[in-house]
Amino acid sequence: MSNLNKLDFTPLDTTGIGYHKWVRDVRNHLKAKGIISAIREPPATAAASSAAAAIPAAATGAETDDAPAQAAQSAAVAAAIACAAVEELEAKNAKAIILMIRHMDESLKSEYLNEEDPRKLWVALEERFGNVHESLLPALEVK
């Protein structure tokens, strides 16, 4: 039963102390699992390349008597491929969110409870704790 609570690294505290170490640990674990793309900013060219890939191959071929049947079959294959890609992306995002939330303080978990996009959670935490001067210096000045 105690193995259920075993963490891979120190959880992120509500004060943000240790945030930069937490970021490094999360990145390393996501890289090791092959899902680092879940928190990375999507490249600007991805939308253009996915739109070009969505054009069925039958639409570019020569017209034949079987063109409508081939187009329908091609569209069905493209829809199945798109559905599989969406499911794979959702699984990647879920794994990334689980890893990140698992390694957060209970109050942070509650605060970001409804966040389902790992990129949005990553950016929100970076905006909150990413500035070294705001997150670390007040704690150092107190001591």
N, C-alpha and C positions, 0 to 999 in steps of 0.2 A: 504494500500500500504506500510505503514511503517513496517508492520509485516514481509514483504518479506526480509528485511535487518536485522531482529533480529537474533543475534547470540547466541549460547549457552554458549560460553566462548570467552575470548580475542583471536583475531587472532594472528598468528605467524608473527612477524616483520622481515624485511629483515636483521636486525642487529643481530638477534638471542637472543635478550634480552627477557626473559620470555619463552625461549625454554623448559626448564625443567617443568615449570608449564603447558605449552601447551601439552607436552608429557603425563603428568598425566591426563589432561582433555580428550585428544583424547582416551587414553586407557580406561578411565572410560566410555566414551560414547560408544565405540565399545563393551565393555563388556556388557553394558546395552542393546545394540541392538543384542547381541549374535553373533557378527561377529569379535571378537578379533582375531580369527585364521587367518584373512586376513593379519595381519601384523607380525604374529609370524613366526619364522624360522621353516620350515617344519621338522618334525623328520626324522632321517635317515632311520628308519624302515618302513616308509610309502610306499616307492617304492616297497619293498619286499612284504608287505602285500597286496598291490593293485594288484600286478602281480599274486599272489596266488589266489586272489578272482576272477580274470578274467578267470580262467580255468573253462569251463562249467562243470556242474555237470554230464551231459550226457557222457562226455569224460571219466569219471572215472567209469561209470556203466558197466554192462555186455553187450556184443554185442547181439543185437536182429535184427530181420528183419526190424524193424522200426527205427533202429539207425540213418540213414541219416536224416530222417524227424525229429526225436527228437533233433538231433544235430543242424539242421537248426533253429528249433523253439527256442532252448536254446540260440543259437547265437543271434537271433533276440531280445529275452528278455534281454540278457546281453547288447546288443547295446542300447536298449531303456533306460535301467538303467544307463548306462554310459553317455548317452546324457542328461538325467535328472540331473545327478550329475554335469556335466560340466556346465549346465545352472544355477544350484544353486550356484556353485562356482563363476561364472561370475557375478551373481547378488550380492553376498556377496562382491566381490571385487569392484564392482561399488559403492555400498553403502559406503564402507570404503573410497574410493577415493573421493567421493562427500563430505563426512564429513571433511576429511582432507583439501581438496582444499578450501572448503567453509570458513574454519577458518585459512586462510593464507592471508598475505598482497598481494595486486594486483600485485606487481612486482614479488613476489615468484610464484604466480599463473601463470604468463606469462612464467617464467623460467622453470617450471615443467609442462607446458601445455600438452606435449605429453606423459607423464607418465601414463600408464594404469594399472600398477601393484602396488597395495598399499604397498607390501613388499619392492619393489625397491625404491619407494618414501620414505618410512620410513627410510631405510638404507641411502639413499642419504642425507636426512635431519639430520640424526644422525651423519654422517661423517662431515657434514658442521657445525653443531651447538652443537654437543654432548660433545665436550671437554670444560669443564667449564673454564679452564685456557685461552683458546683461545677466547671463546665467551663472557665471563662475565668480566674477569679481565681487558681487555683494556678499557671497558666502566667505570669501577670503578676507574681506574687510572687517567682518564681524569678529574674527578670531584674533 
